[in-house]
Amino acid sequence: MKTWMIVLIVIAVVLIALIVTLYFLGKKAQKKQQQQQEMLEANKQTVSMLIIDKKKMKLKDSGLPQMVLDQTPKLMRGSKLPIIKAKVGPQIMSLICDDKIFDSVPVKKEVKAVVSGIYVLSVKGLHGKQTDLTPPKKKSRFKQALEKAQEKAGAKPLK
């Protein structure tokens, strides 16, 4: 057998072992995430709050309680999280927001939020005009370039 064939077989075996390992790690992580989601659903409650500010900031700069910082893994402490500063009743709190709804959270408005511990799961408008809290969809780069090209050509832009 030639040496390049042996090298090719070794690489194939290593790649197969890597794929199998990633498959089982992925299944384990998926089960863990499902358990955490069930726990959040079991402990959720609806709270009325005034959103003061929202930012994506590092965990250590967020103003969360020291106990939360101690419980987080060291790798997560440096990553940026969506943090909401809100007035819940008489007290001002820093809360972690779900990434999916962070852009739709209105600032300086009173909302009804579904909260589980210090984690905000969803928000709905409370006072004033009942507006849709979802932000307008951003156009893709292709559509933006197409509209610019049509404006230069003098044609009607597509909607």
C-alpha positions in Angstrom: 0.0 0.0 0.0 1.1 3.5 -0.8 1.7 6.0 2.0 -0.8 8.5 0.7 -3.6 5.9 0.9 -2.7 5.1 4.5 -2.7 8.9 5.3 -6.1 9.2 3.6 -7.6 6.2 5.6 -6.3 7.7 8.9 -7.8 11.1 8.1 -11.1 9.4 7.2 -11.2 7.5 10.5 -10.4 10.6 12.5 -13.2 12.6 10.7 -15.7 9.8 11.3 -14.8 9.7 15.0 -15.1 13.5 15.2 -18.6 13.4 13.5 -19.8 10.7 15.9 -18.5 12.6 18.9 -20.2 15.9 17.8 -23.5 14.0 17.2 -23.6 12.7 20.7 -22.5 16.0 22.3 -25.2 17.7 20.3 -27.9 15.3 21.5 -26.7 15.8 25.1 -26.8 19.6 24.8 -30.2 19.5 23.2 -31.6 17.5 26.1 -30.1 19.9 28.6 -31.6 22.9 26.7 -35.0 21.2 26.7 -34.9 20.7 30.4 -33.9 24.4 31.0 -36.8 25.5 28.7 -39.3 23.4 30.7 -38.0 24.9 34.0 -38.4 28.4 32.6 -42.0 27.6 31.5 -42.8 26.2 34.9 -41.6 29.3 36.8 -42.9 32.0 34.5 -45.1 34.8 35.8 -46.5 38.0 34.2 -45.2 41.3 35.6 -45.9 44.9 34.8 -42.7 46.9 34.4 -41.4 50.2 33.0 -38.4 49.6 30.7 -35.8 52.2 31.4 -32.9 51.1 29.2 -31.7 48.1 27.1 -28.2 47.3 26.0 -26.0 44.4 25.0 -23.3 44.3 27.6 -20.8 42.0 29.3 -22.2 40.1 32.3 -19.7 41.6 34.8 -20.8 45.2 33.7 -24.5 44.4 33.7 -25.3 45.1 37.3 -26.7 41.7 38.0 -26.5 40.3 41.5 -23.1 38.8 42.6 -24.7 35.4 43.1 -25.6 35.3 39.4 -22.1 36.2 38.4 -20.6 33.4 40.6 -22.9 30.8 39.1 -22.1 31.5 35.5 -19.3 29.6 33.8 -16.1 31.5 33.3 -16.3 31.4 29.5 -19.8 33.1 29.6 -18.6 36.0 31.8 -16.9 37.8 28.9 -19.7 37.3 26.4 -22.3 40.1 25.8 -25.9 39.5 26.8 -29.0 41.5 26.1 -29.7 43.3 29.4 -32.8 45.3 30.3 -32.9 47.8 33.1 -36.5 48.0 34.3 -38.6 49.4 37.2 -40.6 46.6 38.6 -42.9 48.0 41.3 -40.8 50.4 43.4 -37.5 48.7 42.6 -35.1 49.1 39.6 -33.7 45.8 38.4 -31.4 44.5 35.7 -32.9 41.6 33.8 -31.5 39.3 31.1 -33.7 39.4 28.0 -34.3 36.6 25.5 -32.3 37.3 22.3 -35.3 36.7 20.1 -37.4 39.5 21.6 -34.6 42.0 22.5 -35.1 44.2 19.4 -38.8 44.4 19.9 -38.6 45.6 23.5 -39.7 49.3 23.7 -37.6 51.7 25.7 -39.2 54.1 28.2 -42.6 52.4 27.9 -44.7 50.4 30.4 -45.1 46.8 29.3 -46.5 43.5 30.6 -43.6 41.0 30.6 -43.5 37.3 31.1 -40.5 36.8 33.5 -38.9 33.7 34.9 -36.5 34.7 37.7 -34.3 37.3 36.1 -35.0 36.2 32.6 -37.5 38.1 30.4 -39.3 35.7 28.0 -41.8 38.0 26.2 -43.2 41.5 26.4 -46.5 43.1 25.4 -47.4 46.8 25.3 -49.6 48.1 28.1 -50.5 51.8 27.9 -50.9 54.3 25.0 -51.4 53.1 21.5 -51.5 49.4 21.1 -48.8 49.1 18.5 -47.1 46.1 17.1 -43.9 45.7 19.0 -42.1 43.8 16.3 -39.5 45.9 14.5 -39.8 46.4 10.7 -38.0 43.7 8.8 -34.6 44.8 7.5 -34.0 44.5 3.8 -31.3 42.2 2.6 -28.2 43.6 0.9 -29.4 42.3 -2.4 -32.7 44.2 -2.2 -31.0 47.3 -1.1 -28.5 47.2 -4.0 -31.4 46.4 -6.4 -33.4 49.4 -5.2 -30.3 51.7 -5.6 -29.7 50.4 -9.1 -33.4 51.0 -10.0 -33.3 54.6 -8.5 -30.3 55.4 -10.7 -31.9 53.9 -13.7 -35.1 55.9 -13.0 -37.4 52.9 -12.8 -40.0 52.3 -10.1 -38.7 50.5 -7.1 -40.0 47.0 -6.3 -41.9 46.5 -3.1 
